[in-house]
Amino acid sequence: DFATPRAILTGHDYEITCATICAELGLVISGSKEGPCLIHSMNGDLLRTLEGPITLEGPENCLRPKLIQASREGYCVIYYENGLFCVFSVNGRLQATMETDDKIK
């Protein structure tokens, strides 16, 4: 037997660098190399776009997500390449930000 995908998630223009699944809420959250993070349903429907804080224009200032984690309470924490942590609600609202100089893995 061959495995078939349950859903195909679309919306990113660049390669995906991080993703997480929150089975309790039925969500898939993914981040791409040069773009925003997207929230999809498990069925593949695009629900929300998570835009980080506004930065200066230009490719060197683009927020590049490195790590994503979602909670069953409806929050998503994203760590960006430049040392910025952002907490979003699953409704797409930016709740908090924090910068760090530490290397996070």
N, C-alpha and C positions, 0 to 999 in steps of 0.2 A: 504494500500500500504506500501511496505517496501522501505526504502531509500537504495540506492546502492552507493558505493563510486565512485566519478568521476575519481579518480586515486589512485593508491597505490604507495607511495614513499618508495624507498628502498635505502640502502647504509650505514645506521648506524649499528654499532656493539653493541651499548649499548643503554640504555633508553634515550629518548629524554627529554631534560630539558627545552628547549625553542624553540619557533617557531614564525614566522611572515609571513604574506601574503602581497605581494605588487601587488594588482590587476591591477594597471596601467601598470606594466611591465610584468605581467603574471608570477610572480615568487613566490615560497615558499622557505623560508630559515629556516633551523632548526639546532639546536645544540644538541649534545648528551653528556652524563655524562663523558665519557672518550675519547672523540674524537673530530675531527674537525667539523666545521659547513658545511652544504651542501646546495647548491642552486639547486632546481628542477624547472622545468617548471610546469605549472598548469596541464599539461597532464601526469606528472609523470616522465619525462625524467631527469636524473641526468646531470646537466650542469657543475657545478664547485664545487671544494672543497676549503674552506677558511681556510687556515692554519695560526694560530697565530704566533707571533714571536717565534723564536727558544728559548727553555728554556733548563735547565739541564735535563738530562734523569732521569727517575724514576717516579712512580705513584704520589708521593707527589708534583711533579713539573708540572704535566699535566695541561694544560689550560682547565678549565671547564667553558663553557659558561653558564651564568645565564640569561641574557636578550639580545634580538635581536630586532632591529628596522631597517626597510628599508625605503628609501625615493623614491619618484617618479623620482628623478633626477639620480638615479642609484647608490646610496651609501648605505652601510649597516654598522650600528654601532653595535658592539658586546661588552657587558660588561662581563668580566670573573670573576670567583669567587675570584681570588687573587687581585682584585682591578685594573685590567688593562682594559682600553678602547681601542678598535681598530676600525679604519674606513677602510673599504674595498670598492673598486669599484665592481660592479656586474661582472666584468671581472675577479675577483679573486685577484686583486692587493692590497696589503696592502698600504694604503695611509698615515696613521698616527697612533700613539699610545700615550697614556697618562696614567699614574698611579695615583691612588688616595688611601688615607687611609680611606675615608668616606664609610659608608654603603649606598649602592644604592638599592632602591626598585622600 
